[in-house]
Amino acid sequence: MKINNKHLGLVTKKFNDFFLVDLKNQENFVNSERFLCKVRKSINFKDQLIYVGDEVVIDNIDLKSKRAVIKSLKKRKNLLIRPSVANISDIYITFSVAEPELNLSQVNRFLISAESMGLEVSLVLTKCDLISDKRRSFLVDKFGKWGYQAITLNLQKSNYFKNFLVELKQKECSIFMGPSGVGKTTLLNMIIPGLQNSTAPVSNKIKRGKNTTRNVELFSISNQSYIVDTPGFNMQPLEVDIRVLQNLYSEIYKQVIDEGIKCKFRNCLHLNDEGCNLNKSFERYSFYKEMIESSKSHYYQNQAD
């Protein structure tokens, strides 16, 4: 049986010239209705590619064979570059507190990279069963001063995970980002029953996990709520104007916006600028300074080239 009416769908997986598309907001279909689709040859998307997470309009729906045709591509809200996935609403920066050991500089770079995308950013700390409650409280307090209410997961205590799952089911489309070996795959296996992605131990030699996830795919975890299953190390390239970088640090943003501090010059970078009134005693200032100087060096190098 074929239905020629147009329907809005969500691309959940892409392979070769085919796409798996879930129907959205359709009362006449069951919630799990999914179709194998190809793009209509006569349609020109102006050299745009279709990515996982894109909303598309499909027609020529064949209920028996579960096939359909993509008729058009809806305008996307955003697009992550690595991995390639569209229309993300929430980013969960994920790090383990042990095995591998927590690297604060790396955590900061992931957070700032995520903040530069203008999305909702949260911090998740895994493997908290490997540290004491005192150490966990210390880390929660530390990241609180960074401007993040860290979500701590202890797989030995199910209520930690249950509370986190409730939060995820209230989001539109979430993605975990972080280096390999921090437990993202284990976490996804718990969130998505039956996923059973393979996991790999952390290398004793390099203290880093092996990338065990190969394909980008969306999985439904509640009505109109999805989570992305994505390959391992996926920090976005950070290409931010140095004048904007300060807005991505909550410690600076609060001083300038909430407390209304004013420096002598409006374009103050808060380094050794004359008349700078920023209180530089916060922990992440050294990271901020390093990123500013690195960005300036990269800028001048490009100018010379």
N, C-alpha and C positions, 0 to 999 in steps of 0.2 A: 504494500500500500504506500503510495507516494502522496506527500502533502506539498503543495506549491507555495503555501503562505510563507512569508519571510519571518524569521525568528532571530532574536538576539542570542548570541552564544559566546562562550569564553574558551579561548584556546588553552588547553591544559597540557598538551604535549605536541612536539614537532619532530618529524623524522622524514628525511628525504623530501618528497613533494607532498607529503600527507600531514594532516593535522587532526588531533583528537579535540573535539569541541563539545563542551557541556552546554545544554540549553539553560538560559537564565530567565527567571520570572515567568515561567510558562505553566499555567494551571492545568493544561490538558496533558502534560507529560509528567512522569514520575521524576522525583528529584535527581535520580542518578542517571537520567537519560543522556547518553553520550554517543556521538556520531563520528565516523571516519570521513574526513572531508578533503577535497582538493579545491584549488582556486579556479574559478571560472576563467577559461582561457581568454574570453573577450574583455575581461576586466583589467584595467591598467591602474595599479596603485602608485603611479608616478615614482617608480623605482624604490618604493618602500617595501621593506621586508615585513613579514608577519612573524611575531615572536610569541612565545609562551606568555600568557597573561593578557594578550590583546583581546579586545571585544570585537567580534565580527558579526555580520548579518549573514545567515545561511538560508538557503531554500532548496527546492527539489529534495525534500527529506524523504528517505525511504525507510519506513519503520521496520520492515522485515530484515533488510540487509544492514541496517544502522549506518547508512551512508547519506551524505548530503554534499552540497556545493557552497563554498564561500562566495558570497555575492559582493560584499563590501567590507571595508575595514573602518572601524570607528576611531575617532581621534583619541590618542592615548594621553594619559596624565603624565607619565614619566617612563623612562627606559633606563634600566641598569645595563652597563656595558659588559661587565664580567661578574657573574654569568648574564647572558642576554635574557632578560625577563622584563615584562612591561607591567605598568599599573600596580606597583607595590604601594601599600599603605603604611606598613610598619616594618622597621628593621630592628632585629634583635642581635646586637653585637655579643658574640658568645666566646667566652674564654674559660679555661679550667684554672682552678686555684692551685693545682698540683698535677704533675705528670701529664703534660709538661708544665714547668713552673711558670707562674704568672710574670709576664713581661709588661711592665707599666708603660713603657714607651710605645710598644706595639699596640696595647689597648688604646692609648690616646690616639694614635694614627687611625685606627679603625673607627673610633668614635667621631673624629673630626671629618674623616672621609664620608661617613654616613650622614653627618649633620649637613655637609655641603650639598646633599641631594634635596634638602628641604622637607624631609619626611619625619614621621614620629620615630625617635630613636630610643631604644632601651638597652640596658646592659644585663646580660645573663652570666652568672658564675656557676660553672658545673663542677662536679666531683667534690662537693663540699663535705662529703662523708670522709674525705682524706685529711681534713684539717679539724682542729678543735673549734668548739663554739666561740672561744675567745678570739681566735684568729678570724673566724667568719665575721664576728661583730666588728672587729678592727677594719676589715675590708669594706664592710657595708658603710661604716662611718667615713672611711677614706673616699670612696666613690660618691658618697653623699655630698662631700665638699667639692667634688668635681661637677656636681649638678645632676647626678644620676642616682635614682633609688634602685640599687642593684637587686636583681632577682637571684636568690641563691637556691640552688637545687641540690638536694641530698637524696639520692635514689634509695637510701635506706629508710627514708621517711616519706611515705606516699602522699601525705597532705601537702608537702611542698610542691610536688608535681601536679596534684589535682587543682590547686589554686592557680597555678600557671596555665593549665589547660583551659580553665574557665575564662581567663583573660584572653587567650588566643582565639577562642570561639566568638569573641565579641569584636574581633578585628576583621577587616575586609580581606586583605591579602598580606600575609606576613612572610618574612624570609629571615633565616639565620645566617649571619655572616661572621666569619672568624677563621683562624688558621686551622689546618688539619690537626687531628689528634685531641681536640678539646671536648669531643663527645657530641657533636652535632648529629651524626648518624644515629647514635644510640638514642638521642632525644627524639629524633624523627620516627624511629621505630616504635617508640612508646606513644607518640602522638597519633600516628597513623597505623591502626591495627592491620596486620597482614602485609605491611610494606617489606619488612625483613631485608633491608639493605645490609650488605656485609660490612663488618667493622674490622679494623686492623689495629693491633697494639702499637703503642708509641715506640719508636726506634730508640734503643739504648744508646746508640752511637751519636745520633744527631738530635735526640730528644724531641722528635717531631713525629706526628702521626702520618700515616699513609692515606692518600686520597682514595676512598672506596666508593664514592658516588660518581656516576658517569653522565647521567642525563638530567636535563632540567625538566621538571614536571610539577604541575599543580595538583594538590589533593584537597578534596573537600573535607572539612572537619566539623562543619555545622551548616545550617541553612545560610547560604550566601557568604560563607567564610572559608577561605582557602589558605593553605600553607605551601611554600615552595620547597621542593626537594631539589637540591642543587649540588654541583661538584664542589670539591673541597675549598682550597684557599681562594677567597674571592674578595679581596679588598679592592675597592674602586680606585682608579687613577685619580689622584688629588690634583686638580687643576683649578685653583681658586685664586682670585686676585688678592694680593697681600693686604689690600685695604679692607677686604671683606673677611679675612681670616679671623680677625679679632671678634667678629660677631658670632663665630662658631664656638667660642669659649664662654661658657656661662659665667665664669668668674669675672671676665672683663665686661661682658654684656650687662651684668647686674650693676656693676659700678657705674657704667656710663649711662645706662637707661634708667635703672631703678633709683640709684643714689644721686644721679645727675652730676657726677664729677666732670670737670671741664679742663682740658689741657690747653696750653697756650695756642697751639695750632690745631685746626680742625682735622688735618690729615695726619695727625700724630700716630705713629706705629707702636708707641709704647715700648720703645727700646731705650736708646740713650738720647731720645729727642729732648730738645730744649723745652722747658716748661711742661714736661709730662707730669701729671698728677695721679697717675694710676698707682694703686697700692699693689706692688709686685710680690708680695709675700706669699701668694698662693702657690700650692705645690706644682701645678702644671705650667707655671711661668717659664721654666727652663725648656719645656717641650714647645711652648708657643714661640719663644725666642729662636729656638733651633729651626722651627718650621718657617718662620719669617725670613731668617738669614738664608736658608736653603732655597726658598722661593725667589728671593732677590738675586741670588747667584745664578739660578736657572734662567731668570728673566734677562739678565745682562748677557749671559752666554748666548741666548737665542738672538738678542739684538746684534751681537758680534757676528753671528753666523749669517 
